[in-house]
Amino acid sequence: MEIIAFDKPVSSEQALAWGLATKVVEDGRALEEAWKMARELAKTSLHSFGWCKQLLTDSFHTAFEASNERERLGLSSCAGHRDGQEG
């Protein structure tokens, strides 16, 4: 709300402190770091990652009980997936 109300620039350090960013890198290294993160992510189960993203997104507008049921379905789906079997 403070960002919207006062319309002031937010430094990278402040964004990190406020939880708006997860990492700060040196100037000119953002794209390199983004590719590094993408390569790491590509080594993981995209099926599980997709479920995690969907569950997180849904959690903002879904009742607690319904979220728990969706999480149960996601865990079951991930455990039954070939990536889950390998893991």
ZIFEN-V374593 format. One line per field, one symbol per residue. burial: I if it has 24 or more other C-alpha atoms within 12 Angstrom, else O. Layout:
burial->???
This chain:
burial->OOOOOOOOOOOOOOOOOOOOOOOOOOOOOOOOOOOOOOOOOOOOOOIIOOIOOOIOOOOOOOOOOOOOOOIOOIOOOIOOOOOOOOO
